[in-house]
Amino acid sequence: TWECLKSGPNVGQYIFTLKVYRDCSGITVSTFTQNIDVWGHPSVTFISADFVLQQDVSPICDPFNSGNPILSCANGDIGAVQKGIYISDTIVLTGTAPVGGWHFTWASCCRNGAITNGFQNEGFTLRAAMYPYLDPSTGNYLPADPCFDSSPVFKEEAKTILCTGFPFSYSHNAYDIELDELRYDWGQPLDQMTGAVYNPPVIPAALPFTAPYTVNSPLPGNPSLDSITGEISYNSTLAGYFATVVRVDAVKCDQLVSSIY
């Protein structure tokens, strides 16, 4: 995600944030500076983001009433989740994004081998996109320098554990500081980005779900996704490990300005 600085000494510049979640029973995530690759910009090819925080965000369990133990990432407990945060220095993005947008990605390997609905042990690519904005008052596209828009951010942690056989609803709770309209949809999982040109679903490749799961039905229990509120609802009688991709689009004056996955 990115923040457009509207005041202070670096007004008009961007700060980018990379959040990486991991299964604590799986691979570790580096605490070194990470590069966010930039696609489509004429001069900026990557943005460096420094490690800021590593935090155990495992779901809170009640061992007294549920009989389930407290989850610990340090112990590598199944179901435990850890969040890593990396933040860039201020950066200037000159020019105007093309119609197809500027794309920002971070990729690694590998996914959990226990995933039930597909792409076990495959790579992954996190991505976001910044699109141009046509100023209705002038009829001209606004340049990205100075910045004019922050991306939406997901306020909810990327973690969910639930019991089977109970109706369940949750939301990733996207928020946009400019109060742009937000629209939700399911997204396509991508493999690790390894090519010289970002061109999904070819590079990186789209990862297929294992039948009967699909992009628009990635969970058991007849899942629904409300495009306005982002609420996901389902009632699963099947236990397992399920990965999903959710996209939120920010729309300003009926124009798509950013997409966050």
C-alpha positions as CSV (number, residue, x, y, z in Angstrom):
1,T,0.0,0.0,0.0
2,W,1.1,3.6,-0.2
3,E,0.4,6.9,1.6
4,C,0.4,10.3,-0.1
5,L,1.9,12.8,2.2
6,K,-0.4,15.9,2.3
7,S,1.6,18.0,4.7
8,G,5.1,18.3,6.3
9,P,8.6,18.7,4.7
10,N,8.0,15.9,2.2
11,V,4.5,16.9,1.1
12,G,3.6,15.4,-2.3
13,Q,5.8,12.3,-1.8
14,Y,4.8,8.7,-1.2
15,I,5.6,6.2,1.6
16,F,5.1,2.5,0.7
17,T,4.3,-0.2,3.2
18,L,4.7,-4.0,2.6
19,K,2.9,-6.4,4.9
20,V,3.8,-10.1,4.8
21,Y,2.0,-12.7,6.8
22,R,3.3,-16.2,7.3
23,D,2.2,-19.5,8.8
24,C,4.4,-20.0,11.9
25,S,4.7,-23.7,11.1
26,G,6.2,-22.8,7.7
27,I,9.1,-20.8,6.3
28,T,10.5,-17.7,8.0
29,V,10.4,-14.2,6.5
30,S,13.6,-12.1,6.3
31,T,14.2,-9.1,8.5
32,F,16.4,-7.5,5.8
33,T,15.4,-4.6,3.6
34,Q,13.0,-5.8,0.9
35,N,12.6,-4.4,-2.6
36,I,9.1,-3.7,-4.0
37,D,9.4,-4.1,-7.8
38,V,7.8,-1.3,-9.8
39,W,6.4,-2.1,-13.3
40,G,5.5,0.4,-16.0
41,H,7.3,3.4,-14.6
42,P,9.9,5.0,-16.9
43,S,12.6,5.5,-14.3
44,V,11.7,3.8,-11.0
45,T,12.2,0.0,-11.1
46,F,12.0,-0.8,-7.4
47,I,11.3,0.8,-4.0
48,S,13.3,-0.3,-1.0
49,A,11.3,-1.0,2.2
50,D,13.1,-1.3,5.5
51,F,12.1,-3.9,8.1
52,V,10.1,-2.3,10.9
53,L,8.2,-4.9,12.9
54,Q,7.7,-8.7,13.3
55,Q,4.7,-9.5,15.4
56,D,2.8,-12.6,16.5
57,V,-0.8,-12.0,15.4
58,S,-2.2,-15.5,16.1
59,P,-5.9,-15.8,16.7
60,I,-6.7,-15.5,20.4
61,C,-7.9,-18.8,21.8
62,D,-9.6,-19.5,25.1
63,P,-8.0,-22.6,26.6
64,F,-10.4,-22.6,29.6
65,N,-13.7,-22.6,27.8
66,S,-12.8,-24.1,24.4
67,G,-10.1,-26.6,25.3
68,N,-7.9,-25.1,22.6
69,P,-4.4,-24.1,23.6
70,I,-3.0,-20.6,23.2
71,L,-1.2,-20.4,19.9
72,S,2.4,-19.3,19.8
73,C,4.4,-18.3,16.7
74,A,7.6,-18.9,18.6
75,N,6.6,-22.5,19.2
76,G,5.7,-22.9,15.5
77,D,2.1,-23.9,16.5
78,I,-0.2,-25.0,13.7
79,G,-2.6,-22.1,13.1
80,A,-0.2,-19.4,14.5
81,V,0.4,-16.4,12.3
82,Q,3.2,-13.8,12.2
83,K,3.1,-10.4,10.5
84,G,6.1,-8.6,9.1
85,I,6.0,-4.9,8.2
86,Y,8.5,-3.1,5.9
87,I,8.2,0.7,5.2
88,S,10.0,2.7,2.6
89,D,11.6,6.2,2.8
90,T,9.7,9.0,1.1
91,I,9.8,8.6,-2.7
92,V,8.8,10.8,-5.7
93,L,7.0,9.1,-8.6
94,T,7.4,11.5,-11.6
95,G,5.1,11.4,-14.6
96,T,1.6,10.1,-15.0
97,A,0.6,6.5,-14.7
98,P,-0.5,4.9,-18.0
99,V,-4.1,3.7,-18.5
100,G,-2.9,0.2,-17.6
101,G,-1.4,1.5,-14.3
102,W,1.8,1.3,-12.4
103,H,2.1,-2.1,-10.7
104,F,4.0,-2.8,-7.5
105,T,4.9,-6.4,-6.6
106,W,6.8,-8.5,-4.0
107,A,7.3,-12.2,-4.6
108,S,8.8,-15.2,-2.8
109,C,8.4,-18.9,-2.3
110,C,6.8,-21.1,-1.0
111,R,3.2,-21.5,0.0
112,N,2.2,-24.0,2.7
113,G,2.1,-27.6,1.5
114,A,-1.0,-28.2,3.6
115,I,-3.3,-25.9,1.7
116,T,-6.5,-27.7,0.8
117,N,-7.9,-25.6,-2.1
118,G,-4.8,-25.7,-4.4
119,F,-1.3,-24.3,-5.2
120,Q,0.5,-26.2,-2.4
121,N,4.2,-25.4,-2.2
122,E,3.9,-22.9,-5.1
123,G,5.4,-19.4,-5.1
124,F,3.4,-16.2,-4.5
125,T,3.3,-12.6,-5.7
126,L,1.8,-9.8,-3.7
127,R,0.6,-6.9,-5.8
128,A,-1.0,-3.5,-6.0
129,A,-1.8,-1.1,-8.8
130,M,-1.9,2.7,-9.2
131,Y,-4.0,4.1,-12.0
132,P,-4.2,7.6,-13.6
133,Y,-6.9,10.1,-12.7
134,L,-8.5,12.5,-15.1
135,D,-9.4,15.7,-13.3
136,P,-13.0,16.5,-14.2
137,S,-12.5,20.2,-13.8
138,T,-9.6,20.5,-16.3
139,G,-9.9,17.4,-18.5
140,N,-6.3,16.6,-17.9
141,Y,-4.6,13.7,-16.1
142,L,-3.1,14.6,-12.8
143,P,0.6,13.9,-12.5
144,A,1.8,11.6,-9.8
145,D,4.2,14.3,-8.5
146,P,3.0,15.8,-6.3
147,C,0.9,12.9,-5.2
148,F,-2.8,13.3,-4.8
149,D,-4.1,9.9,-3.6
150,S,-3.4,7.3,-1.0
151,S,-4.3,3.6,-1.6
152,P,-6.8,1.8,0.5
153,V,-5.5,-0.3,3.4
154,F,-6.8,-3.5,4.9
155,K,-7.4,-2.8,8.6
156,E,-8.1,-6.5,9.5
157,E,-5.3,-8.9,10.2
158,A,-4.9,-11.7,7.7
159,K,-5.9,-14.5,10.0
160,T,-9.0,-16.6,10.6
161,I,-9.6,-19.8,12.5
162,L,-13.2,-21.1,12.9
163,C,-15.1,-24.2,13.9
164,T,-16.9,-26.2,11.2
165,G,-20.7,-26.3,11.1
166,F,-21.3,-22.7,12.1
167,P,-22.3,-19.8,9.9
168,F,-19.4,-17.3,9.8
169,S,-18.9,-13.8,8.4
170,Y,-15.9,-11.6,8.3
171,S,-14.4,-8.7,6.4
172,H,-10.9,-7.5,5.6
173,N,-12.2,-4.0,6.5
174,A,-10.6,-1.9,3.8
175,Y,-10.3,1.9,4.5
176,D,-9.5,4.8,2.2
177,I,-8.3,8.0,3.9
178,E,-9.8,10.1,1.0
179,L,-13.1,8.3,1.4
180,D,-13.0,7.1,-2.2
181,E,-15.7,4.5,-3.0
182,L,-14.4,0.9,-2.4
183,R,-15.5,-2.1,-4.3
184,Y,-14.5,-5.7,-3.4
185,D,-14.1,-8.8,-5.5
186,W,-12.3,-12.1,-5.5
187,G,-8.8,-12.2,-7.0
188,Q,-6.6,-14.7,-8.8
189,P,-3.6,-16.3,-6.9
190,L,-0.3,-15.7,-8.7
191,D,2.9,-17.8,-8.7
192,Q,6.3,-16.2,-7.8
193,M,7.3,-13.4,-10.2
194,T,10.5,-14.5,-11.9
195,G,10.3,-12.9,-15.4
196,A,11.6,-9.6,-16.8
197,V,8.1,-8.3,-17.6
198,Y,5.1,-8.2,-15.4
199,N,2.2,-9.6,-17.4
200,P,-0.2,-11.6,-15.3
201,P,-1.7,-14.2,-15.7
202,V,1.2,-15.2,-17.9
203,I,4.1,-13.7,-16.0
204,P,3.7,-14.5,-13.2
205,A,1.4,-17.5,-13.9
206,A,-2.1,-17.7,-12.5
207,L,-2.3,-20.6,-10.0
208,P,-5.4,-22.8,-10.4
209,F,-7.6,-23.8,-7.6
210,T,-8.2,-27.5,-6.9
211,A,-11.7,-28.6,-7.9
212,P,-14.4,-27.9,-6.8
213,Y,-12.8,-24.6,-5.7
214,T,-12.5,-21.6,-8.1
215,V,-11.5,-18.0,-8.0
216,N,-15.0,-16.9,-7.2
217,S,-15.7,-19.8,-4.8
218,P,-12.4,-20.5,-3.0
219,L,-14.0,-21.8,0.2
220,P,-16.3,-24.6,1.2
221,G,-19.8,-23.8,2.4
222,N,-21.1,-21.7,-0.5
223,P,-19.1,-18.4,0.2
224,S,-20.4,-15.0,-0.8
225,L,-18.5,-11.7,-1.0
226,D,-20.5,-8.5,-0.8
227,S,-18.9,-6.1,-3.3
228,I,-19.9,-3.0,-1.3
229,T,-19.2,-4.0,2.3
230,G,-16.5,-6.7,1.6
231,E,-18.2,-9.1,4.0
232,I,-17.5,-12.7,3.3
233,S,-20.0,-15.3,4.6
234,Y,-20.1,-19.1,4.5
235,N,-20.9,-22.2,6.5
236,S,-18.3,-24.9,6.1
237,T,-18.7,-28.4,7.3
238,L,-15.2,-29.3,6.0
239,A,-12.0,-28.7,7.9
240,G,-8.8,-27.8,6.2
241,Y,-6.4,-25.0,5.2
242,F,-7.8,-22.5,2.7
243,A,-6.1,-19.6,0.9
244,T,-8.1,-16.8,-0.7
245,V,-7.3,-13.6,-2.6
246,V,-9.5,-10.5,-2.2
247,R,-9.1,-7.4,-4.2
248,V,-10.4,-3.9,-3.3
249,D,-10.6,-1.2,-5.8
250,A,-10.7,2.5,-4.9
251,V,-12.9,4.6,-7.2
252,K,-12.7,8.4,-7.3
253,C,-15.4,10.2,-9.2
254,D,-16.3,7.0,-11.1
255,Q,-12.6,6.4,-12.0
256,L,-10.5,3.5,-10.8
257,V,-7.5,4.9,-9.1
258,S,-6.0,1.9,-7.3
259,S,-6.3,-1.8,-6.6
260,I,-5.0,-3.6,-3.5
261,Y,-4.8,-7.4,-3.1
